[in-house]
Amino acid sequence: MTICAISQSNYLPWKGYFHLIEKSDIFIFYDTVDFTKRDWRSRNKIMTPHGLQWLTVPLGSNRGKAIQDVILPEGSWRHNHFETIKINYSKSPFIQDVIEILSPVFKDQKITKLSSFNQAIIRQIATYLEIDTLFHNSSEFNIKGERVQRLIEISQEVGADTYLSGPAAKGYITNQFDDIDLNLTWMEYGPYETYKQRGTPFSHHVSIVDTIATLGKSTIDHIFG
């Protein structure tokens, strides 16, 4: 069985994003679709002693642009985000792991596009979590048609016999898989155990940076069991 999952590249994703990657044999970054403002593509949350805090890449609207075409802004946001993470988790046992994962990406000024930036972070974290899933970009495939049909055709192009979808897609995937030679399965996240977080109340829906800073390599067992 060959399992394919397709998702847009997110900024500093939560642990469930990596759970989806780990459950897949092939993972497609779906970055040929339109960028959406105030979404996970350009922001995520960390936990601080005072509660949740957003880290947002200041992109503006970029209306009508595909995610892969969105240019990263200039300015100090890279430094500020990186320093915010370092300072906030400075007393966490595995902050050095986080620094070693993120530093090469945040300091690489040659990365000028959001998609490339997100993907670089995701690949770094996937390597740390010992995930051996094969990555592709949707731009590698000349796929057209309506929303679900594109997902089906990409999956077929990479030779998958199973499409693994996040539960949010239940809002638009109906019977499209009923009469085709491609199985549809739904991702189930968790249940994940809690751990000692910097703020309260506990939240699983924060960047995986929070989990790695606290658990280090034990994040592998925490997410994948």
C-alpha positions in Angstrom: 0.0 0.0 0.0 1.3 3.5 -0.9 -0.3 6.3 1.0 -0.3 9.9 -0.2 -1.2 13.0 1.8 -1.5 16.5 0.4 -1.3 19.7 2.4 -0.3 23.3 2.0 3.0 24.3 3.7 2.4 25.8 7.1 4.6 28.0 9.2 6.1 26.2 12.2 3.3 23.6 12.1 1.7 21.9 15.1 2.6 18.2 15.8 -0.5 16.9 14.0 1.0 18.1 10.7 4.0 15.9 11.3 1.8 13.0 12.3 0.1 13.3 8.9 3.5 13.3 7.2 4.7 10.3 9.2 1.6 8.3 8.3 2.2 8.9 4.6 4.6 7.4 2.2 4.5 10.4 -0.1 3.6 13.9 1.1 2.8 16.7 -1.4 3.2 20.4 -0.6 0.0 21.8 -2.2 1.4 25.3 -2.8 -0.1 26.0 -6.2 -3.3 27.1 -4.6 -4.1 30.7 -3.5 -2.5 32.1 -0.4 -5.0 32.9 2.3 -4.2 35.8 4.7 -4.3 35.2 8.5 -4.0 31.4 8.0 -1.5 28.7 9.1 0.6 29.4 6.0 2.1 32.5 7.7 1.5 32.2 11.4 1.3 29.9 14.4 1.2 29.9 18.1 3.7 29.2 20.9 3.0 28.9 24.6 4.5 31.5 27.0 4.2 31.9 30.7 1.4 34.4 30.0 -0.5 32.1 27.6 -0.6 31.7 23.9 1.3 34.1 21.6 1.1 34.4 17.8 4.1 34.5 15.6 3.0 36.0 12.3 5.0 36.6 9.2 4.0 40.2 8.1 3.0 39.4 4.5 0.1 41.7 3.8 -2.8 40.3 1.7 -0.9 38.8 -1.4 -4.4 38.4 -2.8 -4.6 36.2 -5.9 -1.1 34.8 -5.6 -0.3 31.1 -5.2 1.5 30.2 -2.0 4.6 29.3 -4.0 4.8 32.8 -5.4 4.5 34.8 -2.1 7.7 36.7 -1.4 8.9 37.0 2.1 9.0 40.6 3.5 12.2 42.3 4.4 12.8 43.7 7.9 13.6 42.2 11.3 10.7 39.6 11.6 13.0 36.6 11.1 15.4 37.8 13.8 12.4 38.7 16.1 10.7 35.4 15.7 13.8 33.4 16.3 14.8 35.4 19.3 11.3 35.2 20.7 11.5 31.4 20.5 14.9 31.3 22.0 14.1 33.6 24.9 10.7 32.1 25.7 12.0 28.5 25.8 15.4 29.4 27.2 14.8 27.3 30.3 13.3 24.4 28.4 15.5 21.2 28.5 15.8 20.9 24.7 15.9 24.5 23.5 19.3 23.7 21.9 17.6 21.1 19.7 15.1 23.8 18.5 17.9 26.3 17.9 19.9 23.8 15.8 16.8 22.9 13.8 15.6 26.5 13.1 18.8 28.5 12.9 20.0 27.4 9.4 16.6 28.3 7.9 16.0 31.6 9.7 19.5 32.8 9.0 19.4 31.9 5.3 18.7 35.1 3.5 18.8 33.3 0.2 15.4 31.8 1.0 13.1 34.6 -0.3 9.7 32.8 -0.7 7.2 31.7 1.9 6.8 28.3 0.5 10.5 27.6 0.4 10.9 28.9 3.9 8.1 26.8 5.4 9.2 23.7 3.5 12.8 24.1 4.7 11.6 24.3 8.3 9.3 21.3 7.8 12.0 19.2 6.3 14.4 20.1 9.1 11.9 19.0 11.7 11.0 15.9 9.8 14.6 14.8 9.7 14.9 15.4 13.5 11.8 13.3 14.0 13.4 10.5 11.9 10.6 10.6 9.3 11.5 9.0 6.0 8.5 10.2 3.9 9.1 11.3 0.3 8.3 14.9 -0.4 7.0 16.5 -3.6 5.5 19.8 -4.7 2.2 20.1 -6.5 3.9 22.3 -9.1 5.6 19.2 -10.4 2.3 18.0 -11.8 0.2 19.5 -14.5 -3.1 19.0 -12.7 -6.3 20.8 -13.5 -10.0 20.4 -12.7 -12.1 20.9 -9.6 -10.9 20.9 -6.0 -11.2 17.2 -5.1 -10.3 15.9 -8.6 -6.9 17.6 -8.4 -6.2 15.8 -5.2 -7.2 12.5 -6.8 -5.1 13.1 -9.9 -2.0 14.1 -7.9 -2.3 10.9 -5.8 -2.6 8.8 -8.9 0.4 10.6 -10.6 2.7 9.5 -7.7 1.4 5.9 -7.8 -0.6 6.0 -4.6 -3.4 3.6 -3.9 -4.6 5.4 -0.8 -5.3 9.1 -0.1 -4.9 10.1 3.5 -6.9 13.3 4.2 -7.2 15.6 7.2 -10.7 15.6 8.8 -11.3 19.3 7.8 -11.8 18.0 4.2 -15.0 16.2 5.2 -16.6 19.5 4.4 -16.0 19.2 0.7 -15.1 15.5 0.0 -18.3 13.6 -0.5 -18.6 10.7 -2.9 -15.8 11.5 -5.3 -13.8 8.4 -4.3 -16.7 6.0 -4.5 -16.1 4.6 -8.1 -12.4 5.0 -8.6 -9.4 2.9 -7.8 -8.1 5.1 -5.0 -8.9 4.5 -1.4 -9.9 7.4 0.9 -8.9 7.2 4.6 -9.2 9.9 7.3 -6.4 11.1 9.5 -7.1 10.7 13.2 -4.9 13.0 15.4 -4.0 11.8 18.8 -5.1 11.4 21.5 -1.8 13.0 22.6 -0.7 13.0 26.2 -0.1 16.3 27.9 3.3 17.5 29.2 4.5 20.3 31.3 3.9 23.4 29.3 5.1 27.0 30.1 1.6 28.5 30.4 -1.9 27.4 31.2 -4.3 26.1 30.2 -2.5 23.3 28.3 -2.9 23.4 24.5 -1.9 20.8 21.9 -2.6 23.3 19.2 0.7 25.2 19.3 3.8 24.9 17.1 5.7 21.7 17.4 8.6 24.0 18.6 6.8 23.9 22.0 6.9 20.1 22.0 10.5 19.7 20.9 11.8 22.3 23.3 10.1 20.3 26.2 10.4 16.7 25.1 13.4 16.6 22.7 13.7 13.3 20.8 10.9 11.9 23.0 8.6 14.0 20.7 8.8 11.0 18.4 7.1 8.7 20.9 4.7 11.5 22.0 3.3 12.0 18.5 3.7 8.6 16.8 3.4 6.3 19.8 
